Amino acid sequence: MLSIRPFRNEDPPRLVELWRKCRYSNPQQQTLAHLSLNQLQAQVFGLPMTDTRCVMLAVDGSEPVGYVHTALAPVGDGSQPGNTTGHICFLCAAPAYHDKKKVVAGLITAAEKYLSGCGVQEIFGGSPTPSAPFYTGFYGGGESVAVLQSDTDIVQGFLDAGYIIHQKTVWFHLDIRDYEPPAMTDVLQWMHIVTIELNETPRAKSWWEGCILANGQWVEATAYSNETSRAIARVRIRIACPDAAEDFAMYGGSWTASLMDIRVHPDFRHKGVATFLLAELLQHLIARRQIMQIDAHIAEDSIAVYALLNALNWEQKETGFIFFKPIH
């Protein structure tokens, strides 16, 4: 019989196994990045704002068949946790289970009950930027963590539960083996205008961002104006690193990366500096000879980033949805 139960301390290996089942459910398109037990412990449960009461499992007898991870969003300035907005950060159901729709419905109901008990007034299904707390960079990669359109049972589960589509996202992918950014004259001019600084320990601008940066490996590229020495653009990526020999083998002998953030000073937008900076960062990743591919999730209405990725010949893989539902 199907039931929903709270998280137990011995559950992390079960969650990893569920993740892997969902990852390999469609051999033609792996929608989830690799996740090891060590990564789950360090980059999800090891984050400062983690509360394991936010995790619930669907079980049939003693067999886990799905899980959901919820969270409270931070206050507006990211200085502390909030209690008015909740996220259903991640939800999965075992692909082979005979009643996957029932698993999805049960997990959404349990997530809503928990978050409502915390006093939230609204819930997002999927996590909109910039307050996405968990799994950013693992579920397709990129800023916004969305429910992919191909997860039809989960998409329908949210719609059946009364959620509306708050935002559409686009998943972009780039294989950087032998990749060469296209030559663009208006972009290359920035080579003589800015100096690029690479940083693998980026500084957090708030408590919340500090939580997100904890226990991960990052590379941040910043473009500084040669004339004024001020920062005018920044690109940040997250590298998913195997933490054991067997993990490295599962990666195919290489690592993956996720484009997490692009910021350009208002005075320099739509002038090609972001394209130049991202192209230079991609060249840095290629030189490391470890990164095989990079992914990004962006909001569908992010016209500038959409155009940037297309200009650099990224491939559009799929669309996704972030759902919304008021509670009180």
Residue pairs with C-beta under 8 A, 6 or more apart in sequence:
1 60
1 61
2 58
2 59
2 60
2 65
2 99
2 102
2 103
2 106
3 58
3 59
3 60
4 56
4 57
4 58
4 59
4 106
4 107
4 109
4 110
5 56
5 57
5 59
6 53
6 55
6 56
6 57
7 52
7 53
7 55
7 56
7 57
11 55
11 57
11 64
12 37
12 40
12 41
12 45
13 37
14 57
14 64
14 67
15 40
15 55
15 57
15 64
15 67
16 35
16 36
16 37
16 40
17 64
18 64
18 65
18 66
18 67
18 92
18 94
19 32
19 35
19 40
19 92
20 35
21 94
21 95
21 96
22 31
22 32
22 92
22 93
22 94
22 95
23 30
23 31
23 32
23 33
23 34
23 35
24 30
25 95
26 150
29 150
29 317
29 318
31 139
31 140
31 148
31 150
31 151
31 318
32 138
32 139
32 140
33 137
33 138
33 139
33 140
33 141
33 240
33 256
33 258
33 295
34 240
34 242
34 247
34 250
34 251
34 256
35 138
36 242
36 243
36 244
36 247
38 243
38 244
38 247
39 138
39 240
39 243
42 215
43 138
43 215
43 216
44 50
44 69
44 134
44 135
45 52
46 214
46 215
47 133
47 134
47 211
47 212
47 214
47 215
48 210
48 211
48 214
49 71
49 74
49 81
49 133
49 208
49 211
50 134
51 71
53 114
54 69
54 70
54 71
54 114
55 67
55 68
55 69
55 70
56 67
56 68
56 70
56 107
56 110
56 111
56 114
57 64
57 66
57 67
58 64
58 65
58 66
58 67
58 68
58 93
58 103
58 106
58 107
59 65
60 97
64 94
65 93
65 94
65 97
65 103
66 91
66 92
66 93
66 94
66 97
66 100
66 103
66 104
66 106
66 107
67 91
67 92
67 107
68 88
68 90
68 91
68 107
68 108
68 110
68 111
69 88
69 89
69 90
69 91
69 134
69 135
70 86
70 87
70 88
70 89
70 111
70 114
70 115
71 86
71 87
71 89
71 127
71 133
71 134
72 81
72 82
72 83
72 85
72 86
72 87
72 115
72 118
72 120
73 82
73 84
73 85
73 86
73 87
73 124
73 131
73 133
74 80
74 81
74 82
74 131
74 206
74 207
74 208
75 81
75 82
76 82
77 206
78 130
78 131
78 205
78 206
78 207
78 208
78 209
79 206
79 207
79 208
80 207
83 118
83 119
83 120
84 119
84 120
84 121
84 122
85 120
85 121
85 122
85 123
85 124
85 131
86 115
86 118
86 120
86 122
86 123
86 124
86 327
87 123
87 124
87 126
87 127
87 131
87 132
87 133
88 108
88 111
88 115
88 123
88 124
88 125
88 126
89 126
89 127
89 132
89 133
89 134
89 135
89 145
90 134
90 135
90 139
90 145
91 104
91 107
91 108
91 111
91 125
91 147
91 154
91 157
92 154
93 100
93 103
93 104
93 107
93 153
93 154
94 100
94 103
97 103
100 153
101 153
101 156
101 157
104 153
104 154
104 156
104 157
105 157
105 160
105 161
108 125
108 157
108 158
108 161
109 161
111 123
112 123
112 161
112 325
112 327
115 123
115 327
116 327
116 328
120 327
121 326
121 327
121 328
122 324
122 325
122 326
122 327
123 163
123 324
123 325
123 327
124 166
124 322
124 323
124 324
125 147
125 158
125 163
125 321
125 322
125 323
125 324
125 325
126 144
126 145
126 146
126 147
126 320
126 321
126 322
126 323
127 133
127 134
127 136
127 144
127 145
127 322
128 144
128 166
128 167
128 322
129 143
129 144
129 299
130 143
130 209
131 208
132 143
132 144
132 145
132 212
133 211
133 212
135 145
136 142
136 143
136 145
136 212
136 238
136 258
136 260
137 216
137 238
137 240
137 258
137 260
138 240
139 145
139 146
140 146
140 148
140 171
140 295
140 297
140 318
140 320
141 171
141 256
141 257
141 258
141 259
141 294
141 295
141 296
141 297
142 171
142 172
142 258
142 259
142 260
142 295
142 296
142 297
142 298
143 259
143 260
143 261
143 296
143 297
143 298
143 299
144 167
144 169
144 297
144 298
144 299
144 320
144 322
145 297
146 167
146 169
146 297
146 320
146 321
146 322
147 154
147 155
147 158
147 320
147 321
147 322
147 323
148 171
148 318
148 319
148 320
149 155
149 318
149 319
149 320
149 321
150 318
155 321
158 321
158 323
159 323
161 325
162 325
163 323
163 324
163 325
164 323
164 324
164 325
165 321
165 322
165 323
165 324
166 321
166 322
166 323
166 324
167 299
167 300
167 301
167 321
167 322
168 299
168 300
168 301
168 319
168 320
168 321
168 322
169 297
169 298
169 299
169 300
169 319
169 320
169 321
169 322
170 297
170 298
170 299
170 300
170 306
170 316
170 318
170 319
170 320
171 295
171 296
171 297
171 316
171 317
171 318
171 319
171 320
172 259
172 295
172 296
172 297
172 298
172 309
172 314
172 315
172 316
172 317
173 293
173 294
173 295
173 296
173 314
173 315
173 316
173 317
174 282
174 293
174 294
174 295
174 309
174 312
174 313
174 314
174 315
175 292
175 293
175 315
176 282
176 285
176 286
176 291
176 292
176 293
176 294
177 292
179 282
179 286
179 313
181 279
181 282
181 283
181 312
181 313
182 311
182 312
182 313
184 272
184 275
184 311
186 272
187 272
187 275
187 276
187 279
188 276
189 272
190 223
190 272
190 273
190 276
190 277
191 276
192 226
193 225
193 226
193 227
193 273
194 223
194 224
194 225
194 226
194 232
194 233
194 273
194 276
194 277
195 223
195 224
195 226
196 221
196 222
196 223
196 224
196 277
196 280
197 221
197 222
197 224
198 219
198 220
198 221
198 281
198 284
199 219
199 220
199 221
199 222
200 217
200 218
200 219
200 220
201 218
202 213
202 218
202 220
202 236
204 210
204 212
204 213
216 238
217 238
217 239
217 241
218 236
218 237
218 238
218 239
218 260
219 236
219 237
219 239
219 257
219 281
219 284
219 285
220 234
220 235
220 236
220 237
221 234
221 235
221 236
221 277
221 278
221 280
221 281
221 284
222 231
222 233
222 234
223 231
223 232
223 233
223 234
223 273
223 276
223 277
224 230
224 231
224 232
225 231
225 232
230 265
231 265
232 264
232 265
232 267
232 268
232 273
233 262
233 263
233 264
233 265
233 268
233 273
233 274
233 277
234 261
234 262
234 263
234 264
234 277
235 259
235 261
235 262
235 274
235 277
235 278
235 281
236 260
236 261
236 262
237 257
237 258
237 259
237 260
237 281
237 285
237 294
238 257
238 258
238 260
239 255
239 256
239 257
239 291
240 251
240 255
240 256
240 257
240 258
241 255
242 248
242 250
242 251
242 255
251 292
252 292
254 290
254 291
254 292
255 290
255 291
255 292
256 291
256 292
256 293
256 294
256 295
257 285
257 291
257 293
257 294
257 295
258 294
258 295
258 296
259 278
259 294
259 295
259 296
262 274
262 278
262 305
262 308
264 273
264 274
269 304
270 304
274 304
274 305
274 308
275 308
275 311
275 312
278 308
278 312
279 312
282 294
282 312
285 291
285 294
296 305
296 309
296 314
297 320
298 305
298 306
298 309
300 306
300 319
310 316
